[in-house]
Amino acid sequence: MAKPVSLNRYRKTKARAEGKARADANTVKFGRSKVEKTRDQACNDKALRNLEGHKQDR
């Protein structure tokens, strides 16, 4: 007789592979590199400092 095969294991493996493929596609579509994130954060911080420096006390 053949050894019983767990269909749940097959199903979970297939779902994991599909999830990984979807994650890879989203990384390409939406992902930004660390350099880009750091550059944008620095630009936002500079704009905030500039805005704070131009506030008037009343």
HELIX and SHEET records of a PDB file:
HELIX    1   1 LEU A    7  PHE A   30  1                                  24    
HELIX    2   2 LYS A   34  GLY A   53  1                                  20    
END                                                                             
